[in-house]
Amino acid sequence: MDTETTGLRVHARIDIAAIAHNLARIRALVAGPPADAPRIWATVKADAYGHGIRRILPALAAADGLAVTQLADARDCREAGWNAPILVYGGLLEADEARRLDMPDLHLVLSHAAQIDWLEAAEPSGPPPWIWLRYTGDIGYVGFDDAGYAAAYARCAVLAARGRIAGIGHLNHYGSAEHADGLARADARFRALARGLPGPRSCSNSAALLRHPDAARGTDWVRPGLALYGASPLPAMDGPALGLRPSMSLHSRIVGLRDVAAGEHIGYNGAVRVSVPLRVGLVACGYGDGYPRHAPPGTPVRVDGHAAAILGGVTMDLLPVDLTGLPPIAIGAPVVLWGTPELPVEAVARHMGTIAAELLTSLTRRVPVIPFAPALLARTP
Ligand SMILES: *Cc1c(COP(=O)(O)O)cnc(C)c1O
């Protein structure tokens, strides 16, 4: 083990150069004729998908804007030195926030009429924000539906005419963009809804722009999240196959070795039944670190560079892996839980019945982070 990991039972590596690479890759993918190339809202919600906004901001210097969940996150980005536009997906949480909009280049996504009430009622307190009206779309969670969208637009147009807001954009979010036929219907409805209404359009998340780049090219802003971190949302292709580089990997080490006889049980309440003689390694990582407790037997890991699999039975601090048939593995042998090109986080997530974004955002505070790419870090904006 290298000295920076001495004494660490588990650690995450964050490669911010990979994020800069992925951003460039996404830009190339959606680039059409230069005048029409969509701009990029780099999505950094959930503390940049678990990477830490401050840590990775230097890698996003070439993005056109950041997208966050709530206003408090936007303030964090400003404090960290981000001076370009910021889009807030959650818009306004309460009336009070509309009275304290003191941030330049702020873009608020509005998804219900009370948010427009709050803007109308508030005294102007700073530079007028941009507004993006969100359509409920095929995901059907928050947003204005077919019946309410035009009226919301009309109210916002009045605010714009009074100089209370800087402009109005149109935002849609897809529910199943990773599928070949997952976009056409949702897109047609959104187009019909916003037809004739002036203002920029923003539709594509990672799945949409990777699976349907032509549709993304026809919009004004795209909103990648997961792809920036090198993971693929597409079922049939992992990030490296799409030219993306994983930006977070999770590492641990072997802290126990046992030969377990057939018929024995190990783990709490005999969680793991051993049916053939096994060489078992105990890895110093568990649900207390953010590795899911319900990860099923067979979930892949890499031990000392070899493919291996967990046996289930994840505890707070430990998880057992099957080392049977591998070359001799010693105490202290390095273990990768996810996030290298050989073990993409999305492949691991699939085995667990979840998605990459959940794993990336689940690491707990006790996992130390070791950043890469010092050269890039030195160029903090
Ligand atoms: C999270 C989010 C995105 C980014 O999604 P990914 O699938 O991670 O690319 C884009 N738009 C909205 C509205 C979001 O909430």
The ligand as a Gaussian input file, in Angstrom:
#p B3LYP/6-31G(d) Opt

LIG

0 1
 C      -30.505000      14.833000     -11.459000
 C      -31.058000      15.587000     -12.594000
 C      -30.355000      15.648000     -13.814000
 C      -29.092000      14.866000     -14.062000
 O      -29.439000      13.506000     -14.160000
 P      -28.421000      12.337000     -14.545000
 O      -29.308000      11.207000     -14.842000
 O      -27.543000      12.093000     -13.373000
 O      -27.648000      12.814000     -15.727000
 C      -30.901000      16.426000     -14.820000
 N      -32.061000      17.097000     -14.640000
 C      -32.760000      17.052000     -13.499000
 C      -34.025000      17.805000     -13.377000
 C      -32.285000      16.292000     -12.443000
 O      -32.985000      16.232000     -11.304000

